[in-house]
Amino acid sequence: MLNDEVLRLQNMLEELKSKVVPDDPIEIQRREKVKEAMIHAWSSYEKYAWGNDELQPQSKNGVNSFGGLGATLIDSLDTLYIMGLDEQFQRAREWVANSLDFNKDYDASVFETTIRVVGGLLSAFDLSGDKVFLEKARDIADRLLPAWDTSTGIPYNIINLARGNPHNPGWTGGDSILADSGTEQLEFIALSQRTGDPKYQEKVEKVIVALNKTFPADGLLPIYINPDRGTGSYSTITFGAMGDSFYEYLLKVWIQGNKTSSLKIYRDMWETSMKGLLSLIRRSTPSSFAYICEKNGNSLTDKMDELACFAPGMIALGSSGYGPDEAKKFLSLAEELAWTCYNFYQSTPTKLAGENYFFNSGQDMSVGTSWNILRPETIESLFYLWRLTGNKTYQEWGWNIFQAFEKNSRIESGYVGLKDSSRWMSGYSTQKLTL
């Protein structure tokens, strides 16, 4: 019987091998170009800013804009590993093991520290199995946990890493930011799963429970949330800055948890929010570009951030959870929005997108804030759509955007943003950029 089973498995493997399509030479060449771009950026960081949070490519200086937590280094660990850059990964691993210290008198963004540092360390642990990354992730997460000690469980967005006293930024009027407070669930749930300690998951899930108590019928929340009452303050509703990743994480937590019934609250809230998103969709004239409006009170503003270009990928990713008709409708919308986001890039002379766009009757889209700081949202959506549909058009669009970055943003010591993406030779931004 055992020999029969082995033979059966061997036959299955041979059958799979016969179905493997050889790599396209063009795809191999492009993959190597992307890898070379990573090596270019990383080697500049190693040379000029090792251990610092960010490299300023023009001045060739390292800066600690995240409190000196090695944000670029940690955020790049998984990319180094996946690309097979083993020597670079090992040097970074040694820095994490021997030099990374979180005991800093620094007021850290709970959100930024979670997605970059906790997430980066957990990704490195999952890929390598090296427990030094898990131990460090637990250390920084423990320093962040007091941020959730509010009457509702909705966290403050800033915390001192050494002293542990949390607060919100003054410019929010004491409120917490929606995206910041609803974008820690993936990392903290993953940390509980990997350590066996439920406290991390319990903290972040209180946020979702609190928001669900007063969740509106359209699933759209304002960008400011009162951490004491758990309700929204009068402010903008947007899938762009300060709103975006709350909706993204509702879906991704459900997927990360294998779509189990215990996490159905996330999927249900996400589907409710998608009903609200549909109410924000308009189409431009004359070209009928679909876009996502912002909402203020009862009025819509015909403005869409490049940050909101994560939405096509999110919608496509979530479409498979619907029945056939709804799934087709949402996938079609995702493809429409991806076309719009691609045209954010194609509409400028540099072929790089501005920060946001306005839509006017008869004029389609026009750049609002015109700088480009190398945001990844559109590329992520194109990647999802290619994977989900198999349509190589999305690969081509992604390659075109990559080439535009190579042409306009690459300098001798890394990659820089542009002050104005809508003009040729518009000069480089002083924006400090992580990889």
C-alpha positions in Angstrom: 0.0 0.0 0.0 2.8 2.4 0.9 4.5 1.8 -2.5 1.2 2.5 -4.3 0.9 5.8 -2.4 4.5 6.8 -3.2 3.9 5.9 -6.9 0.7 8.0 -6.9 2.5 11.0 -5.5 5.3 10.6 -8.0 2.8 10.6 -10.8 1.1 13.7 -9.5 4.5 15.5 -9.3 5.3 14.5 -12.9 1.9 15.8 -14.0 2.4 19.1 -12.2 5.9 19.5 -13.8 4.4 19.0 -17.2 2.0 21.9 -16.6 4.6 24.3 -15.4 5.0 27.1 -18.0 8.6 28.2 -18.5 9.5 31.7 -17.4 9.1 34.3 -20.1 12.5 35.8 -20.9 11.1 39.3 -20.7 9.7 38.6 -17.2 13.0 37.2 -16.1 14.7 40.4 -17.4 12.2 42.6 -15.6 12.5 40.7 -12.4 16.2 41.2 -12.4 15.8 44.9 -13.1 13.5 45.3 -10.1 16.0 43.3 -7.9 18.8 45.6 -9.1 16.7 48.6 -8.1 16.4 47.2 -4.6 20.2 46.5 -4.5 20.8 50.1 -5.6 18.5 51.6 -2.9 19.7 49.2 -0.2 23.5 49.6 -0.9 23.1 53.4 -0.6 21.3 53.0 2.7 24.0 50.6 4.0 26.8 53.0 2.8 25.3 56.3 4.1 22.6 55.7 6.7 23.2 52.3 8.2 21.0 51.8 11.3 19.2 55.1 10.8 15.6 55.3 10.1 15.9 56.9 6.7 18.4 57.9 4.0 18.4 61.4 2.6 19.7 60.5 -0.9 20.7 64.0 -2.0 22.7 64.9 1.0 23.8 61.3 1.7 22.8 61.7 5.3 21.0 59.3 7.6 18.2 60.7 9.7 16.1 59.3 12.6 12.6 60.4 11.8 11.1 57.4 13.6 13.0 57.7 16.8 16.1 55.8 15.7 14.3 52.4 15.4 16.0 51.5 12.1 12.7 51.8 10.2 14.1 51.3 6.7 16.3 48.4 7.8 13.4 46.6 9.5 10.9 47.4 6.8 13.2 45.9 4.2 14.0 42.6 5.9 11.3 40.6 4.1 12.2 42.1 0.7 15.8 41.2 1.2 14.9 37.6 2.2 12.4 37.1 -0.6 14.8 38.5 -3.3 17.5 36.1 -2.1 19.9 38.8 -0.9 21.2 36.6 1.8 24.4 38.5 2.7 22.5 41.8 3.0 19.8 40.0 5.1 22.4 38.6 7.5 24.0 41.9 8.0 20.7 43.4 8.8 19.8 40.5 11.1 23.0 41.1 13.1 22.1 44.8 13.5 18.7 43.8 14.8 20.2 41.3 17.2 23.0 43.5 18.5 22.1 47.2 18.0 18.3 47.6 17.9 17.2 49.2 21.2 13.6 50.3 21.9 14.3 52.0 25.2 14.2 55.5 23.8 12.7 58.7 25.2 10.8 59.2 22.0 7.1 59.9 21.3 6.4 57.3 18.6 3.4 57.0 16.3 1.7 53.8 17.4 0.5 53.2 13.8 3.8 53.8 12.0 5.7 51.8 14.6 3.2 48.9 14.3 3.1 48.6 10.5 6.9 49.2 10.0 8.6 47.8 13.0 6.2 45.1 14.5 5.1 44.1 11.0 8.6 44.1 9.6 10.0 42.0 12.4 7.1 39.5 12.2 7.5 39.1 8.5 11.3 38.4 8.9 10.4 35.8 11.6 7.8 34.1 9.4 10.3 33.9 6.5 13.4 33.0 8.4 12.2 31.3 11.5 14.8 33.2 13.5 13.5 33.9 16.9 15.5 37.1 17.4 12.9 38.8 15.2 10.0 37.5 17.3 11.7 38.6 20.6 12.2 42.1 19.3 8.7 42.3 18.0 7.4 41.4 21.4 9.6 44.0 23.1 8.3 46.9 20.9 4.7 45.7 21.1 4.8 45.6 24.9 6.0 49.2 24.9 3.1 50.2 22.6 0.3 48.4 24.6 -0.5 51.2 27.1 -1.8 53.2 24.1 -5.0 51.0 24.3 -5.7 51.8 27.9 -8.7 54.0 27.3 -12.3 53.7 28.4 -13.4 52.3 25.0 -10.2 50.5 24.0 -9.7 52.8 21.1 -6.0 53.7 21.3 -4.2 57.0 21.6 -2.0 57.4 18.6 1.3 58.5 20.2 3.2 56.9 23.0 6.6 57.5 24.6 8.6 54.3 24.2 10.7 54.7 27.4 8.0 56.1 29.7 4.8 54.6 28.3 2.6 57.7 28.6 0.2 57.8 25.6 -1.6 60.8 24.1 -3.1 62.1 20.9 -1.6 64.8 18.7 -2.8 68.3 19.6 -4.0 69.1 16.1 -6.8 66.4 16.3 -8.4 68.1 19.2 -7.8 65.1 21.4 -9.4 62.7 19.0 -7.8 59.5 17.6 -7.3 59.0 13.9 -9.4 56.3 12.2 -6.7 54.8 10.1 -4.2 54.8 12.9 -6.5 53.2 15.4 -7.9 50.6 13.0 -4.6 49.5 11.4 -2.9 47.5 14.1 -5.0 44.4 14.1 -3.1 42.3 11.6 0.3 42.7 13.3 -1.0 42.3 16.9 -3.2 39.3 16.1 -0.2 37.7 14.3 2.0 38.4 17.4 -0.5 36.6 19.7 -0.6 33.7 17.3 3.1 33.4 17.2 3.8 33.9 20.9 0.7 32.2 22.3 0.0 35.2 24.4 -3.5 36.5 23.8 -3.0 40.0 25.3 -2.0 41.6 22.0 -5.1 40.3 20.1 -7.4 41.2 23.0 -6.2 44.8 23.0 -6.6 45.4 19.2 -9.9 43.6 18.9 -11.5 45.8 21.5 -11.2 48.6 18.9 -13.4 46.7 16.4 -15.9 45.8 19.0 -16.2 49.4 20.2 -16.5 50.8 16.6 -19.1 48.1 15.7 -21.4 49.3 18.6 -22.2 52.5 16.7 -21.2 51.4 13.2 -23.3 53.4 10.7 -25.6 51.8 8.1 -23.2 52.8 5.3 -20.1 51.6 7.1 -18.3 54.9 6.5 -16.6 56.5 9.5 -15.1 60.0 9.8 -11.3 60.3 10.2 -11.5 61.5 13.8 -12.8 59.2 16.5 -13.2 60.1 20.2 -11.3 57.5 22.2 -13.5 58.1 25.3 -16.9 57.8 23.7 -15.9 55.5 20.8 -17.9 57.7 18.3 -16.8 59.8 15.4 -16.3 63.5 15.5 -17.6 65.7 12.7 -14.8 65.3 10.1 -14.1 64.1 6.6 -15.0 60.7 5.4 -12.4 59.4 2.9 -10.7 56.3 1.5 -7.6 58.5 1.3 -5.3 59.9 4.0 -6.3 59.1 7.7 -9.2 56.8 6.6 -7.7 54.4 4.1 -6.2 51.4 5.9 -9.1 51.0 8.4 -11.2 49.5 5.6 -8.2 47.6 4.2 -7.5 45.9 7.6 -11.1 44.8 8.1 -10.8 42.6 5.0 -7.2 41.5 5.6 -7.8 40.4 9.2 -10.6 38.2 8.0 -8.4 36.7 5.3 -5.4 36.3 7.6 -7.7 34.4 10.0 -8.6 31.9 7.3 -12.1 33.4 7.0 -13.3 31.7 10.1 -16.6 32.4 11.8 -15.0 34.0 14.8 -13.7 36.8 12.5 -17.0 37.2 10.6 -17.5 40.6 12.3 -14.6 41.9 10.2 -16.0 40.7 6.9 -19.5 41.9 7.8 -18.2 45.4 8.7 -16.2 45.4 5.5 -19.1 44.5 3.3 -21.2 47.3 5.0 -18.4 49.7 4.2 -18.4 48.6 0.6 -22.0 49.6 0.4 -20.9 53.0 1.6 -18.0 53.1 -0.9 -20.5 52.5 -3.8 -22.3 55.7 -2.7 -19.1 57.6 -3.2 -18.4 56.4 -6.7 -18.7 59.0 -9.5 -17.5 59.0 -13.1 -15.7 61.8 -14.9 -16.6 63.4 -18.2 -15.8 62.9 -21.0 -13.7 59.8 -20.3 -15.8 58.1 -17.6 -13.0 57.5 -15.1 -14.5 56.0 -12.0 -13.2 57.7 -8.8 -14.0 57.7 -5.0 -15.3 61.0 -3.7 -14.6 62.4 -0.2 -17.6 63.2 1.9 -18.1 66.2 4.2 -21.5 66.1 6.0 -24.0 65.5 3.2 -21.9 66.9 0.4 -19.4 65.0 -1.8 -16.1 66.5 -3.0 -14.7 65.4 -6.3 -11.3 64.6 -5.0 -9.3 61.4 -4.8 -5.9 60.8 -3.1 -3.3 58.5 -4.7 -3.4 56.9 -1.2 -7.0 55.7 -2.1 -5.5 53.7 -4.9 -5.1 50.8 -2.5 -8.9 50.4 -3.0 -8.9 48.6 -6.4 -6.7 45.9 -5.0 -8.7 45.6 -1.8 -12.0 45.4 -3.7 -10.7 42.8 -6.0 -9.3 40.8 -3.1 -12.7 40.9 -1.3 -14.8 40.2 -4.3 -14.4 36.5 -4.1 -16.3 36.4 -0.8 -19.5 37.5 -2.5 -22.0 35.4 -4.6 -21.3 35.3 -8.4 -23.2 38.4 -9.4 -21.9 40.6 -6.6 -18.4 39.3 -7.1 -18.5 40.2 -10.8 -19.8 43.7 -10.0 -17.1 44.4 -7.4 -14.3 43.0 -9.6 -15.5 45.2 -12.5 -15.4 48.2 -10.2 -11.9 47.3 -9.0 -10.7 47.2 -12.6 -12.3 50.6 -13.4 -10.7 52.2 -10.4 -7.3 50.7 -11.3 -7.6 52.2 -14.7 -8.2 55.6 -13.1 -5.2 55.2 -10.8 -3.0 54.1 -13.6 -4.0 57.3 -15.4 -3.0 59.4 -12.4 0.5 58.4 -13.6 -0.1 58.5 -17.3 -1.6 62.0 -17.1 1.6 63.8 -16.2 4.7 64.4 -18.3 6.9 62.4 -15.9 4.4 59.5 -15.9 4.4 59.7 -12.1 1.3 60.5 -10.1 0.7 63.5 -8.0 -0.5 63.2 -4.4 -4.2 63.9 -5.2 -6.5 64.6 -8.1 -9.6 66.7 -8.7 -12.4 65.9 -11.2 -14.2 68.6 -13.0 -17.1 68.3 -15.4 -15.8 68.0 -19.0 -12.2 68.0 -17.9 -11.7 64.5 -16.4 -8.8 64.7 -13.8 -6.4 67.4 -12.9 -3.5 67.2 -10.4 -4.1 68.9 -7.0 -1.0 68.5 -4.9 1.6 67.6 -7.5 4.5 66.2 -5.5 5.3 62.5 -5.8 6.9 60.7 -2.8 7.1 57.2 -4.2 3.9 55.9 -2.8 3.1 52.2 -3.5 -0.7 52.0 -3.5 -1.3 51.8 -7.2 1.4 49.2 -7.8 -0.1 47.0 -5.0 -3.5 47.1 -6.6 -2.1 46.3 -10.0 -0.3 43.3 -8.5 -3.5 42.0 -6.9 -5.4 42.4 -10.1 -2.8 40.6 -12.1 -2.8 37.7 -9.6 -6.5 37.5 -9.4 -7.4 37.9 -13.1 -4.3 36.6 -14.9 -4.5 39.7 -17.2 -1.0 40.6 -18.1 -2.1 44.2 -18.9 -1.7 44.9 -15.2 1.9 43.7 -15.4 2.6 46.1 -18.2 1.1 49.0 -16.4 3.2 48.2 -13.3 6.3 47.9 -15.5 5.6 51.3 -17.1 5.3 52.9 -13.6 8.6 51.3 -12.5 10.3 52.6 -15.6 9.0 56.1 -14.8 10.5 55.9 -11.3 13.8 54.7 -12.8 13.9 57.6 -15.2 12.8 60.4 -12.8 13.5 59.4 -9.3 16.8 57.4 -9.4 20.0 59.2 -8.5 23.5 58.0 -7.7 22.7 57.4 -4.0 19.1 56.0 -4.1 15.6 57.2 -5.0 14.1 60.6 -4.3 10.6 62.2 -4.6 9.7 64.9 -7.0 8.5 68.4 -5.9 6.3 68.5 -9.0 5.4 65.4 -10.9 3.5 67.4 -13.5 6.6 69.1 -15.0 9.7 67.8 -16.6 12.9 68.3 -14.6 10.9 69.8 -11.8 13.5 69.2 -9.1 13.9 66.8 -6.3 11.9 66.8 -3.1 13.6 67.2 0.2 11.2 64.6 1.5 13.0 62.0 3.5 12.2 58.6 2.0 12.4 55.1 3.3 13.0 52.2 0.9 
